[in-house]
Amino acid sequence: MQNTPVASLVGEEYEVEVGPVAHGGHCIARTEEGRVLFVRHALPGERVRARVTEGEETSRFLRADAVEILEASKDRIEAPCPFAGPGKCGGCDWQHAKPGAQRRLKGEVIAEQLKRLAGLTPEEAGWDGTVSPAEGDKVPAGEVPQWRTRVQYAIDEFGRPGLRKHRSHEVEVIDHCMIAAEGVSELGIEQRTWEGMASVEAIAASGSQDRQVILTPRPGARLPIVELDKPVSVMRVEEKDGGVHRVHGRPFVRERADERTYRVGSGGFWQVHPKAAQTLMLAVMQGLTPRKGETALDLYCGVGLFAGALADRVGDQGAVLGIESGKRAVEDARHNLADFPRVRIEQGKVESVLPRTGITEVDLIVLDPPRAGAGKQTVKHLASLGARRIAYVACDPAALARDLAYFREGGYRVRTLRAFDLFPMTHHVECVAILEPAEKGR
């Protein structure tokens, strides 16, 4: 018996009333027949004509773009960026929303995820419901903060730089990225062609004048001579092993936070927003209130930002263990924290290394896991260590909410939660949750 082919609905258009915002940079709408649409480039309360970009007759939901605004929200503005909009660059989700509205939308997403996945109201999470802008990011509607200190440009088959379209490998060729930090823009990446390259990543350290480009050649292509508008070190991604190797200049950039300089090698993690590292470090330290002589864990520690701040505060009688999977990041963390004899950095996955350490109790824990979160087993292990406070730094509210539910099963409650808009114009948001044993109360 032959299977009947399922009809694609891509290109179909529906006139819909736009409902609430959802996690992922879109809003939810329903067609008259009850089909669920995830609509980009729309705002809650609007009436729009939505064109389907993904989905079939049998799909649980359809993805769509708002291609015509029939009734606009008071929060709508003309997108400042000429490359933002249906079918264009996928980098920004909310160019069409006023800055204050963007933060409200992010707050609504956090609240929805906390309720649905952790069963928490904002009050129960110790959160006032606001998403705070970073210092200097409060700009008028129609202006865009230049915050992105790392931009990975995709290169098309003609060597032209651009950014990927939403959920696509297709390249939107651009001549300027509005959210790129000044240090990235001044390199002039967009003003030249990059024949034979698959991507060019530009890094402009905010803690120094260090500038770096990382070139990923197409298979068999030769590296171009890099002549940019500012002094820059050059790295290349090797085809064979995917490793990043130095071509010329320093193999790292220098960043600053908590009055310390951190070396960040290629592939090492550092927050992209120039104010993010300091903002998050302060939120974590204020929440944990480290004391002299305490022991602490810094999990998924990167190049040692939180481990350094903890070591500084627990003093010579305290001790800090950092765990990080990236080999280069571990080398950098050990270099960055070499002046703290009571700091140890171990390499490997947290779920593998932590049980091998033999640690059965600890005073403080910081975890800054990747987007997927820490997961049930790791959270269960952390909850067994009896820490008086735990700081959870999260770039994904869904993963945060899931892990908070696991912490509750392990006997921990959320003491406070703060949210920061460290990715303006996008749907991403950073949260810091401070947890304590449930029996302590508030």
C-alpha positions as CSV (number, residue, x, y, z in Angstrom):
1,M,0.0,0.0,0.0
2,Q,1.4,3.4,-1.0
3,N,1.8,6.2,1.5
4,T,-0.1,9.3,0.5
5,P,2.3,12.2,0.4
6,V,1.6,14.8,3.1
7,A,0.9,18.3,1.7
8,S,3.3,21.0,2.6
9,L,1.6,24.2,3.9
10,V,4.7,26.4,3.2
11,G,3.6,29.6,1.5
12,E,0.0,29.4,2.8
13,E,-1.3,32.6,4.4
14,Y,-3.7,33.1,7.3
15,E,-5.2,36.2,8.8
16,V,-4.8,35.8,12.6
17,E,-5.1,37.5,16.0
18,V,-1.7,37.3,17.7
19,G,-1.7,35.8,21.2
20,P,1.0,35.6,23.9
21,V,4.7,35.6,23.4
22,A,6.4,32.1,23.5
23,H,9.9,31.0,24.3
24,G,12.0,31.3,21.1
25,G,11.3,34.8,19.7
26,H,7.8,34.3,18.4
27,C,4.2,34.7,19.4
28,I,1.4,32.1,19.4
29,A,-1.7,32.5,17.1
30,R,-4.4,30.1,15.9
31,T,-6.1,29.9,12.6
32,E,-9.9,29.7,12.3
33,E,-9.5,25.9,11.9
34,G,-7.6,25.8,15.2
35,R,-4.1,25.3,13.8
36,V,-1.3,26.6,16.1
37,L,1.1,29.1,14.4
38,F,4.4,30.2,15.9
39,V,4.6,33.7,14.3
40,R,7.8,35.7,14.1
41,H,7.9,39.5,13.5
42,A,4.6,39.9,15.3
43,L,3.6,41.3,18.8
44,P,0.9,40.2,21.2
45,G,-2.5,41.7,20.4
46,E,-1.8,42.4,16.7
47,R,-3.8,41.3,13.8
48,V,-1.5,40.1,11.0
49,R,-1.3,38.2,7.8
50,A,1.0,35.3,8.5
51,R,2.8,33.3,5.8
52,V,3.8,29.7,6.7
53,T,7.5,29.1,6.6
54,E,7.6,25.5,7.9
55,G,4.9,22.8,8.3
56,E,2.7,20.2,6.7
57,E,-1.0,19.2,7.0
58,T,-0.1,16.7,9.8
59,S,2.2,19.0,11.8
60,R,1.4,19.7,15.4
61,F,2.1,23.4,14.8
62,L,3.3,25.6,11.9
63,R,6.0,28.3,11.8
64,A,5.1,31.5,10.1
65,D,6.2,35.1,9.5
66,A,4.0,38.1,9.9
67,V,4.2,39.6,6.3
68,E,1.6,42.3,6.8
69,I,0.5,44.1,9.9
70,L,-3.3,44.7,9.8
71,E,-3.6,46.1,13.3
72,A,-0.4,47.2,15.0
73,S,0.5,47.0,18.7
74,K,1.4,50.3,20.4
75,D,4.8,48.6,21.2
76,R,5.7,48.2,17.5
77,I,8.3,50.4,15.8
78,E,9.9,50.3,12.4
79,A,12.8,47.9,12.6
80,P,16.0,50.0,12.7
81,C,18.0,47.4,10.9
82,P,17.4,47.1,7.1
83,F,18.3,43.3,7.3
84,A,15.7,42.5,9.9
85,G,12.3,41.2,8.9
86,P,10.5,38.2,7.3
87,G,12.9,36.1,5.2
88,K,15.9,38.2,6.2
89,C,18.7,37.9,8.9
90,G,17.8,35.5,11.7
91,G,20.0,37.1,14.3
92,C,17.5,39.5,15.9
93,D,14.0,38.6,17.0
94,W,12.6,41.8,18.4
95,Q,13.9,44.7,16.2
96,H,10.3,45.6,15.6
97,A,9.5,46.1,19.3
98,K,10.3,49.1,21.6
99,P,13.2,48.4,24.0
100,G,11.0,48.4,27.1
101,A,8.5,46.1,25.3
102,Q,11.3,43.7,24.5
103,R,12.2,43.4,28.2
104,R,8.5,42.9,29.1
105,L,8.2,40.1,26.6
106,K,11.3,38.4,28.0
107,G,9.8,38.7,31.5
108,E,6.6,37.1,30.3
109,V,8.6,34.2,28.8
110,I,10.5,33.7,32.1
111,A,7.3,33.8,34.1
112,E,5.6,31.3,31.8
113,Q,8.5,28.8,31.9
114,L,8.8,29.1,35.7
115,K,5.1,28.3,36.1
116,R,4.9,25.6,33.5
117,L,8.1,23.7,34.2
118,A,8.8,24.5,37.9
119,G,5.3,25.3,39.2
120,L,6.6,28.7,40.6
121,T,5.0,32.1,40.5
122,P,7.4,35.1,40.4
123,E,6.7,35.7,44.1
124,E,7.7,32.1,45.0
125,A,10.9,32.6,43.0
126,G,11.7,35.8,44.8
127,W,11.6,37.7,41.5
128,D,10.0,41.1,41.0
129,G,9.1,40.3,37.4
130,T,11.5,42.8,35.8
131,V,14.3,42.2,33.3
132,S,17.1,44.8,33.9
133,P,18.9,46.4,31.0
134,A,22.7,46.4,31.2
135,E,24.4,49.7,32.0
136,G,24.3,52.0,29.0
137,D,21.8,49.9,27.1
138,K,18.7,52.1,27.8
139,V,18.4,53.6,24.3
140,P,15.4,55.4,22.7
141,A,13.0,53.4,20.4
142,G,14.6,53.2,17.0
143,E,18.2,53.0,18.3
144,V,20.1,49.8,18.9
145,P,22.8,49.1,21.5
146,Q,26.1,48.0,20.0
147,W,26.7,45.1,22.3
148,R,27.9,42.1,20.4
149,T,31.6,41.7,21.0
150,R,31.8,38.4,19.0
151,V,30.1,38.1,15.6
152,Q,30.4,35.0,13.4
153,Y,29.9,36.0,9.8
154,A,28.7,33.3,7.4
155,I,30.4,33.6,4.0
156,D,28.4,32.8,0.8
157,E,29.7,31.0,-2.3
158,F,30.9,34.4,-3.7
159,G,32.9,35.2,-0.6
160,R,30.4,37.8,0.6
161,P,30.0,38.1,4.4
162,G,26.6,37.9,6.0
163,L,24.5,36.3,8.7
164,R,22.3,33.2,8.5
165,K,18.6,33.5,7.9
166,H,16.3,32.1,10.6
167,R,16.4,28.3,10.8
168,S,18.3,28.2,7.6
169,H,21.9,27.8,6.2
170,E,21.1,30.5,3.6
171,V,23.2,33.6,4.0
172,E,21.7,37.1,4.2
173,V,24.5,39.3,2.9
174,I,25.0,42.4,5.0
175,D,27.2,45.5,4.9
176,H,26.8,46.3,8.7
177,C,25.5,44.6,11.8
178,M,23.8,47.1,14.0
179,I,24.2,45.1,17.3
180,A,27.9,44.5,16.6
181,A,30.2,46.3,19.1
182,E,32.2,49.2,17.8
183,G,35.4,47.1,18.1
184,V,33.9,44.5,15.7
185,S,32.5,47.0,13.2
186,E,35.8,48.9,12.9
187,L,37.6,45.8,11.6
188,G,35.7,46.2,8.3
189,I,34.9,42.5,7.9
190,E,31.7,43.3,5.9
191,Q,33.6,45.6,3.5
192,R,35.8,42.9,1.8
193,T,35.3,39.5,0.2
194,W,36.5,36.2,1.8
195,E,36.9,33.8,-1.1
196,G,37.3,30.2,0.0
197,M,36.0,30.9,3.6
198,A,33.0,29.2,5.2
199,S,32.9,31.6,8.1
200,V,34.8,34.5,9.7
201,E,34.4,35.1,13.4
202,A,35.4,38.6,14.7
203,I,36.2,39.1,18.4
204,A,36.7,42.5,20.0
205,A,37.7,42.3,23.6
206,S,36.0,44.8,25.9
207,G,38.7,44.5,28.6
208,S,41.5,45.5,26.3
209,Q,42.3,46.6,22.7
210,D,42.8,43.0,21.6
211,R,41.1,42.1,18.3
212,Q,41.0,38.6,16.7
213,V,39.5,36.9,13.7
214,I,39.0,33.2,13.4
215,L,38.8,31.9,9.8
216,T,37.1,28.6,8.8
217,P,38.2,27.7,5.3
218,R,36.0,25.7,2.9
219,P,37.5,22.2,2.2
220,G,40.7,22.5,0.2
221,A,40.7,26.3,0.3
222,R,43.8,28.4,1.0
223,L,43.9,31.0,3.7
224,P,43.7,34.6,2.4
225,I,46.1,37.3,3.5
226,V,44.2,39.2,6.1
227,E,44.5,42.9,5.9
228,L,41.9,44.7,8.0
229,D,41.3,48.2,9.2
230,K,42.8,47.6,12.7
231,P,45.6,45.5,14.1
232,V,44.3,41.9,14.6
233,S,45.5,38.5,15.5
234,V,44.5,35.7,13.1
235,M,43.5,32.1,13.9
236,R,42.2,29.3,11.6
237,V,40.0,26.3,12.2
238,E,41.7,23.1,10.9
239,E,39.7,21.0,8.6
240,K,41.0,17.7,10.0
241,D,40.5,18.1,13.7
242,G,38.3,21.2,14.1
243,G,41.0,22.7,16.3
244,V,41.8,26.4,16.3
245,H,45.4,27.2,15.4
246,R,47.3,30.4,15.5
247,V,48.3,32.0,12.2
248,H,49.8,35.2,13.7
249,G,49.4,37.4,16.7
250,R,48.2,36.3,20.2
251,P,46.2,33.1,20.4
252,F,43.9,34.8,23.1
253,V,42.2,38.1,24.0
254,R,42.3,39.7,27.4
255,E,39.1,40.5,29.2
256,R,38.4,42.3,32.5
257,A,36.1,41.6,35.4
258,D,36.2,42.1,39.2
259,E,39.4,44.1,38.7
260,R,41.2,41.1,37.3
261,T,42.4,40.4,33.8
262,Y,41.3,37.1,32.2
263,R,43.0,35.4,29.2
264,V,40.4,33.9,26.9
265,G,41.8,31.6,24.2
266,S,40.0,30.8,20.9
267,G,37.1,28.5,21.7
268,G,37.1,29.7,25.3
269,F,33.8,31.1,26.7
270,W,33.4,34.7,27.7
271,Q,30.1,36.6,27.9
272,V,29.4,38.4,24.6
273,H,27.9,41.6,26.1
274,P,30.7,43.9,27.3
275,K,28.9,44.5,30.7
276,A,27.8,40.9,31.1
277,A,30.7,39.3,33.0
278,Q,30.8,42.1,35.6
279,T,27.0,42.2,35.9
280,L,26.7,38.4,36.4
281,M,29.7,38.2,38.7
282,L,28.3,40.9,41.0
283,A,24.8,39.2,41.0
284,V,26.3,35.9,42.0
285,M,28.6,37.3,44.7
286,Q,25.8,39.4,46.2
287,G,23.5,36.3,46.2
288,L,26.1,33.9,47.7
289,T,27.7,36.3,50.2
290,P,30.9,34.3,50.4
291,R,32.7,34.2,53.8
292,K,36.4,33.8,54.6
293,G,37.4,30.1,54.9
294,E,34.5,28.7,52.9
295,T,34.7,26.0,50.3
296,A,33.1,26.5,46.9
297,L,32.5,24.8,43.5
298,D,32.5,26.6,40.2
299,L,30.9,24.2,37.7
300,Y,31.1,24.7,33.9
301,C,33.7,27.3,35.0
302,G,35.1,28.4,31.6
303,V,38.2,30.5,32.0
304,G,37.5,31.0,35.7
305,L,35.4,34.1,36.1
306,F,33.3,33.0,39.1
307,A,36.2,30.9,40.6
308,G,38.4,34.0,40.7
309,A,35.7,36.1,42.3
310,L,35.0,33.3,44.9
311,A,38.7,32.7,45.6
312,D,39.2,36.4,46.2
313,R,36.4,36.4,48.8
314,V,36.9,33.1,50.6
315,G,40.6,34.0,51.2
316,D,43.7,31.9,52.0
317,Q,41.8,29.6,54.3
318,G,39.1,28.8,51.8
319,A,39.2,26.6,48.7
320,V,37.6,26.6,45.3
321,L,37.3,23.8,42.8
322,G,36.4,24.6,39.2
323,I,35.3,22.0,36.6
324,E,35.3,22.7,32.9
325,S,35.2,20.4,29.8
326,G,37.1,22.5,27.3
327,K,40.8,21.8,27.3
328,R,41.9,25.3,26.2
329,A,39.5,27.0,28.7
330,V,41.0,24.8,31.5
331,E,44.6,26.0,30.5
332,D,43.3,29.6,30.5
333,A,41.6,29.2,33.9
334,R,44.7,27.7,35.4
335,H,46.8,30.6,34.0
336,N,44.2,33.2,35.1
337,L,44.0,31.9,38.7
338,A,47.7,30.9,39.2
339,D,48.0,33.4,42.0
340,F,45.4,31.6,44.1
341,P,47.1,28.5,45.6
342,R,43.8,27.2,47.0
343,V,42.1,27.1,43.6
344,R,42.1,23.8,41.6
345,I,40.7,23.4,38.1
346,E,39.8,20.0,36.8
347,Q,39.1,19.1,33.1
348,G,36.1,17.0,32.1
349,K,32.3,16.9,32.1
350,V,30.8,17.9,35.4
351,E,28.7,14.7,35.7
352,S,31.9,12.6,35.3
353,V,34.4,14.6,37.3
354,L,32.4,15.7,40.3
355,P,31.7,12.2,41.6
356,R,35.4,11.3,41.2
357,T,36.5,14.2,43.4
358,G,35.2,12.5,46.5
359,I,33.7,15.8,47.7
360,T,30.8,15.1,50.1
361,E,30.1,18.6,51.4
362,V,30.7,22.2,50.3
363,D,29.6,25.6,51.4
364,L,28.8,27.4,48.1
365,I,28.1,26.3,44.5
366,V,28.1,28.3,41.3
367,L,26.9,26.6,38.1
368,D,26.7,28.2,34.7
369,P,25.7,25.3,32.5
370,P,25.3,25.3,28.7
371,R,21.9,26.0,27.1
372,A,20.5,22.5,27.8
373,G,20.9,23.0,31.6
374,A,22.6,20.8,34.2
375,G,20.1,17.9,34.1
376,K,18.4,15.8,36.8
377,Q,21.4,13.6,37.9
378,T,23.8,16.5,38.3
379,V,21.3,18.6,40.2
380,K,20.6,15.6,42.4
381,H,24.3,15.2,43.2
382,L,24.6,19.0,43.9
383,A,21.7,19.0,46.2
384,S,23.3,16.2,48.3
385,L,26.4,18.3,49.1
386,G,24.5,20.5,51.6
387,A,25.7,23.9,50.3
388,R,24.3,26.8,52.2
389,R,23.7,28.7,49.0
390,I,23.8,27.8,45.3
391,A,24.0,30.3,42.4
392,Y,22.5,29.1,39.1
393,V,23.4,31.3,36.1
394,A,21.2,30.5,33.1
395,C,21.0,31.6,29.5
396,D,17.8,29.6,28.9
397,P,14.7,30.1,31.0
398,A,13.3,26.7,30.1
399,A,16.4,24.8,31.2
400,L,16.5,26.9,34.4
401,A,12.9,26.1,35.3
402,R,13.4,22.4,34.7
403,D,16.5,22.3,36.9
404,L,14.8,24.4,39.6
405,A,12.1,21.7,39.8
406,Y,14.9,19.1,40.3
407,F,16.5,21.2,43.0
408,R,13.1,21.4,44.8
409,E,13.0,17.6,44.8
410,G,16.5,17.7,46.3
411,G,15.4,20.0,49.2
412,Y,16.3,23.4,47.8
413,R,14.1,26.5,47.3
414,V,14.7,29.6,45.2
415,R,15.6,32.5,47.5
416,T,15.9,35.2,44.8
417,L,15.9,35.4,41.0
418,R,17.2,38.3,38.8
419,A,16.9,38.6,35.1
420,F,19.2,40.7,32.8
421,D,18.7,41.8,29.2
422,L,22.2,41.0,28.0
423,F,21.2,40.1,24.5
424,P,19.1,43.2,23.3
425,M,17.0,42.8,20.1
426,T,17.1,38.9,20.5
427,H,14.9,36.6,22.5
428,H,17.7,35.5,24.8
429,V,17.9,36.5,28.4
430,E,20.2,35.8,31.3
431,C,19.0,34.8,34.8
432,V,20.7,34.4,38.1
433,A,18.8,32.2,40.7
434,I,20.1,32.0,44.3
435,L,19.0,28.8,46.1
436,E,19.1,27.7,49.7
437,P,18.0,24.7,51.7
438,A,14.2,24.7,51.9
439,E,14.1,24.4,55.7
440,K,15.9,27.7,56.1
441,G,12.7,29.5,54.9
442,R,13.0,33.1,53.8
